[in-house]
Amino acid sequence: MTILERHDIGAVAHLTMNSPDNLNALSDAMLAALAAAFAALETDTAIRVIVLKGTGKAFCAGHDLKEMTRARQMPDGGAEAWADLFARCSAVMQSIPRLPQPVIAQVHGIATAAGCQLVASCDMALAAEDCRFGVNGVNIGLFCSTPMVALSRNIPRKQAFEMLTTGAFITAARAAELGLINRAVPADTLASETAALAEIVAAKLGSAVRVGKRAFYEQLELDLAGAYAHTAQTMVTNMQRDDTAEGIAAFLAKRPPEWQQ
């Protein structure tokens, strides 16, 4: 069984986490597979959008607790192994916004702990209406500190802190209301609506989306003046592209653009 499957449809790469027995937990194998897939996609200019989903009952249930507890038997009580695990997981999460292609999470069942972190790390997310989200580690005595990083950058602070300290699930409707996902949709249309969104984005000028995604995340780390200066230069660079000139000319002539990239 392949733990992470890739299936390309046109310019959209569909990555499917395929470990249903542990609810697609972020095991060592899953993290390695995700890291390798993202590294390959980073230089794949034929792919313009990535869809991330899971098989079985859940999108992702977070870290593999059985793997984690085995490290406790090591001489240092597991400290080195756990530090390595969280570093590898954090690297995977941080690689998503750095990818040139937009990444859309297609979420069903549950997305808990680091699984919720994975959703929060994606650029966009659609979820089935019966899906639930949580950062539930506090319920077993393990505060979701690393998932907190992505979560608190997606939703308001007080709501994030409530989720982290109560360990309670929220519904897909509430997740959409807070901004964790773009929208909740009927379960039977989740795949088709995610594919439709991916196709809309994939149809845009790839070079413009790539430069725009990078600028989107870069400007968030700047003050207001710095953000405007940075994005103004990004638009100058964008305007200099031949395909952008073609897009503007096509719009003015009321015809479809003939893009090369």
N, C-alpha and C positions, 0 to 999 in steps of 0.2 A: 504493500500500500504506500502510495506517495503521500507524505504528510502535508504537502502544500502543492496543489495542482495549479497549473497555468494554462489558460485557454484564451487565445486571442481571437477576437471578432473584429475584423477591420483594424481600426486604430485604437481599439479598447482592449486592454489586457485584463482578464478576469483571474484573480488569485483566490483560490478556495482553500481555506484551512480544512484539512481532512483528517481530523482525529476525534471522531464523534464519541468514542468511548470515554474520553476525559473532558468532553465538552469543549474541544479545541483549546485546551489549556496551553499557556505559553511555556511549554516545557523547553528543555535545552534544545531538543531537536526542532521544535517549532520556531524558536527564536533564531536558530541557525538558518533554517529554511527561509524565513522572512528576510533576514539580513542578506542572504545570497540573492533572493529574488529582487529585492529593491536595488542591490548593487548592479544587477544585470539590466534592470529597467532604466537606471539612471543614464545609461549611454545608448538606449534603444530609441533612436529618433523616429522609428516607424510607429511607436506607441504614443498616443496623445492623452489618454486617460487610463487610470487604473481603478478597477472595482475590487474591493476586498470583502470577502464573505466567508461563511462557514457552513459545514455540513452538519447533519444531525439536529439535535434538539436546541442547540444554542450557537450564538455567534462566537462567544469566547468567555470562559469562566475564570479568566485570570491565570495566575501562576499555578504550576503543578505542585500542590502542597505535599504530595508523597515524595516527589524528588527533593523538595526543600528540606523536609524533615530528616532525610538520610544524612545530610551534611552535619547534623548535630552530633553525630558519632565521631567526627574528626577531632584530632587533638586540640585544635583551637576552638572547639565548640561550634564550628561551622562559619565563623566570621569571614574567613577568606573566600570560601565558596559562595556565601551569600553576597558579599561585596562584588564578586565577579558576576554573579547572576544579575544583580540590579544594574550594574554597569552595562552589561550586554543588552538588557531590556531597554534601558534608557537610550542607548545608542540606536536601537531599532526605532523607538518612538521618535527620536530627533531626526532620523533619516527621512521620515515621511514628509515633513514640510520642506526638506531640502531637495526632494525629488523634483525634476522639472515638470512632471505631469501632475495634474490634480488627482488626488486619491479620494474615492468615494467609498464609504463604508456602507454595506448592505446588511442591516442588522436584524436578526430574528431571535426569538427565544429570550435569552438573557445576555447581558454584557456586564460582567461584574468585575470589581477590583481592577486588575491590569487589563481586563477585557474592556471595561469602561474607559480606561486610559487610552486604549487602542482606538476606540471610537473618537474620543476627544482629540486625538493626535491627527486624525484624518482631516482633509480639507473640507469635506462635506459628508453628510450621513443621512440616509433614509432608513427608517425602521418600520417594522410591522406594528400595527396598532396594539397588538397584545404583547409586545416586547417590554421587558423591564430592565432598568439600569440601576446599578448600585456600586458603591465603594464600601463593601461590607466587612472588610478586614477587622474592624473594631469589634465585631461580634465574636471573633475567636481570639481577641487580644492582640491583634496585629494591625496597628493603624496604617491606613493606605497612604503612606507618605509620598511615595513616588507617583502613584496615580493622581494624587492631589495636584501635582504640578500641571498636568494637562487639563484636569477638570477645572481648576481655579482660573485657568486662562480661557475657559469656554463659557462659564456661567457666573452669575454674581457671587460675591464672596460669602455672604450669609447663607445662601442656599447651598453652596458647596460645603461650607462648614457643617451645616445641618446634616447633609448626606454622610459626611465623613465621621461625625460623632454619634449619629444614631444607627448607622448601618442599615437604614431603611431603603427599600427599593422605591424608585419613582417610575411612573408609567411613561410610555412613549409620548403621550400627549403632553405630559408635564416636561419631558425632556425637550420637546420642540418649543414649548413655551419659554423655557430657560435658555435655549440656544445651544444645547448639547447636540441636537440633530437639526437638520433642515426642516423635516416634516415626518409625521407618522402617516402611514398609508395602510390600506387593507392588506392582510397577509398574502392573499392570493394575487395581488398586483405588485407586491414588493419588487420582485425580479424585473418585471416589465417596466415599472416606473424608474427603477435605478438605471436600467439599460437605456431608457429614453433620455434621462438626464445626462448620462455618459455620452450618448451620441450627439446631443446638442453641443456639449463642450468640445467634443472631438472634431466637430465640423468647423470650429473657429480656426483662425490662423494659428498654427502651432507655435511659431516663434513668438507671437505676441502673448499667448497664454503663458509660455515658459518665462519670459521676462517679467510678465505681470505677477506671476506667482512668487517669484523671488523677491520682487519689490514689495509685495504685500506683506511678507513676513519681516523683511528688513526695516520697513518704515514703522512697524509696530514697536520696534526697540528704540526709536528716536524720539526726541522732543518734537513739538509741533513744527517749529521752523526747520529743523533738520529733516523731518519727514517730507515737508514740501520741497526742500532743496533736492533731496534724493530722488523723489518721484518725478520732479521736473526734468532732471537729467535722464531718468529712465524713459520719459516720453520723447525727449530729443532723440535718444538712441533708437527708439521704436519708429519714430517718424522717418528716420534715415533709411529704413529697410525698403527694398524695392517692392516687396509684397504688400507693405502698408500703403505705399503709393498706389499700387494696383487696387487695393481695397477701397481707397478713397475715390479713385477714378471710376470704379465700377458703381459705387453708391451714387455718384453725381450723374452717371450715365444711365442709372436705373437698370443695371444688368448684374448678373452674378459675377463675383470676382474669379479670376483665374490665378489662384495662388500656386506657388512652386514649393512651399514648405508646409 
